[in-house]
Amino acid sequence: MIRGSSRLGLVAAAVLLSACSGGGTLGTPTSPASTTTPTVAASASALAGPSVGATAAPIAYRCTKGDGQLNGAGSTFIFPLLSKMGEDYNTRCGVKLNYQSIGSGGGVKAWTENTVDFGASDAFLKDAEIQAAAAKGEPVEIPVTFGAVVVAYNLRGLAAPLKMTAGVIAGIFLGKITKWNDAAIATQNPGVTLLTTDISVVHRSDGSGTTSIFTTYLTKVSPDWVTTVGAGDPTKSAGKTVEWPTGLGASGNEGVTQGINQTDGGVGYIELAYALKNNIPFADVQNKGGAFITPSLDSVKAAADLPSYPADLRFNLVNTDSPTGYPIAGTTWVIVYKDLSKVLKSEDRAKSLVDFLWWAIHEGQGDAAPLFYGSIASGLLAQDEAAVKSITWAGAPLLP
């Protein structure tokens, strides 16, 4: 059941995603590369697509090969995009990206324990997480993409996507709406024949940034969710893990996708690319202005285009004020230590890491749109550049 709008690139996206069904190693070498690849100059606007703002001068890309690999772990949300980025960067610079799709909570833990070069999380670091990592240094959090968390479901025979309000979504995940023909769903979908099928909720069992995006949305829009899940405390009703009132847990976006696909009447929350790849239908969600918004590249871009971004780059996008923005949108941050001399084994490895990050926020953004991720908003690029340039080796900048 594929929608007509914003789906012309689906076949290409499915091909690109076909190798991305689970966590693992990214970027198998496709061509030999010398120890140092010549610097290549290109404008940010030409390479990164129309949503990335150009800087005043051409962007110089340095390829420090180091020992030929970089290790990361975390977000399953970003895995399809990082897979493609890893392949492209390896072809360009001969550096293999080993990324384990273990969930944002696992990625933050691995980064804190310094078992990886970088973590990736769909939730910015909490103050307590920053304090836990303080012995190894200060974090730098770099937003690298935006995406949609969709309410995906497995219902046979529907010819059009369901429309869901915040109240319906909260009711389903609170276990208070238990049948697909419930009046609350039927009211928003006149003319749609809804069966008496039981609703079977699938949620994340691991520490998940996708969960953080979704539960932050529910916390913003549903007092009932805050009362039931957080006992009235919004800091407990939103996060990478919560006490779910109903449903079965599954690991990763991959696991929830599989759970929905295998369950008649199944429903869960997954990143848009996973729903598209697996041909799982998903709901149009009512936004703050009352419009029902289809999750798409355009509606994610609308949600992500904030008037300004905080200096520490910690922000959320849910329940957007944009009249055309999708209300369950989120960000993925790559997280590294600011002074890499404290955590990495060599300066060359550190240079290799910052070179990849610089490439990822510029040329690498060209991989985002074909996979239905939002590239870095024009108003954010300069702050991303400053964040990457702030990374040092023993206090000395790693980028020229």
SULRAJO-V516404 format. One record per pair of residues at least 12 apart in sequence whose C-alpha atoms are under 7 Angstrom apart, sorted by the first residue. I is the first residue (numbers start at 1). J is the second residue. Records with the same first field share a line. If there is no record, write none. Layout:
BEGIN
I = J  J
END
This chain:
BEGIN
1 = 279  280  281
2 = 279  281
6 = 296
9 = 370
13 = 370  371
14 = 277
17 = 80  277
20 = 80  83
21 = 254
22 = 101  254
23 = 100  101  102
24 = 99  100  101
25 = 97  98  99  100
26 = 83  86  87  96  97  98  99
27 = 83  86  87  90  96  97
28 = 87  96
29 = 90  91  94  96
30 = 91
31 = 91
32 = 94
33 = 93  94
35 = 65
36 = 63  64  65
37 = 63  64  93
39 = 60  61  62  63
40 = 60  61
41 = 58  59  60  61
42 = 58  59  60
43 = 58  59
44 = 59  362  363
47 = 362  363  366
48 = 362  363  364  365  366
49 = 366
51 = 375  376  377  378
52 = 375  376  377  378  381
53 = 378  381
61 = 359
62 = 355
63 = 93  352  355
64 = 348  351  352  355
65 = 93  94  95  352
66 = 348  349  352
67 = 349
68 = 94  95  96
69 = 95  96  97
70 = 96  97  98  117  353
71 = 97  98  99  116  117  118
72 = 98  99  100  116  117  118  119
73 = 99  100  101  102  107  110  116  118  119  120
74 = 100  101  102  103  104  105  106  107  108  119  120  121
75 = 101  102  103  104  107  120  121  122  209
76 = 101  102  103  252  253
77 = 210  253  271
78 = 332
79 = 101
81 = 367  368  371
84 = 367
85 = 364  367
102 = 252
103 = 206  207  208  209  252
104 = 120  121  122  207  208  209
105 = 207  208  240
106 = 207
107 = 119  120  121
108 = 121
112 = 133
114 = 343
118 = 334  335  336
119 = 334  335  336
120 = 332  333  334  335
121 = 209  332  333  334
122 = 209  210  330  331  332  333
123 = 209  212
124 = 314  333
136 = 342  343
137 = 337  338  339
138 = 337  338
139 = 335  336  337  338
140 = 335  336  337  338  387
141 = 313  333  334  335  336
142 = 333  334  335  384  387
143 = 331  332  333  334
144 = 332  333  334  361  376
145 = 331  332  373  374  375  376
146 = 300  304  330  331  332  373  374  375
147 = 271  300  329  330  331  373  374
148 = 271  272  295  300  328  329  330
149 = 210  214  269  270  271  272  328  329
150 = 269  270  271  272  282  283  295
151 = 267  268  269  270  282  283
152 = 267  268  269  270  275  280  281  282  283
153 = 260  265  266  267  268  280  281  282
154 = 260  261  263  264  265  266  267  280
155 = 264  265
161 = 281  282  283  284
162 = 189  283  284
163 = 188  189  283  284  285  292
164 = 185  188  283  284  285  286
165 = 285  286
166 = 221  286
167 = 222
168 = 184  185
170 = 218  222  225
173 = 201  246
174 = 245  246
175 = 245  246
178 = 198  199
179 = 196  197  198  199
180 = 194  195  196  197  198  199
181 = 194  195  196
197 = 265
198 = 265
199 = 265  266  267
200 = 247  265  266  267
201 = 246  247  248  266  267  268
202 = 247  248  249  250  256  259  260  266  267  268
203 = 247  248  249  250  256  268  269
204 = 249  250  251  252  256
205 = 249  250  251
206 = 251  252
207 = 240  241
208 = 240  241
209 = 240
211 = 239  240  241
212 = 238  239  240
213 = 330
214 = 328
215 = 237  238  239
216 = 238  239
217 = 318  319  328
219 = 234  237  238
229 = 243
253 = 270  271
256 = 268  270
257 = 270  274
273 = 371  372
287 = 319  326  327
288 = 319  320  321
289 = 323
293 = 324  326
294 = 326
295 = 326
297 = 372  373  374
299 = 324  325  326
300 = 325  326  329  374
301 = 374
302 = 322  324  325
303 = 317  320  322  325  326  329
304 = 317  377
305 = 377
309 = 380
316 = 330
317 = 329  330
318 = 330
338 = 390  391  392
339 = 391  392  393  394  395
340 = 392  393
341 = 393  394
347 = 393
351 = 398
354 = 388
357 = 388
358 = 388
END
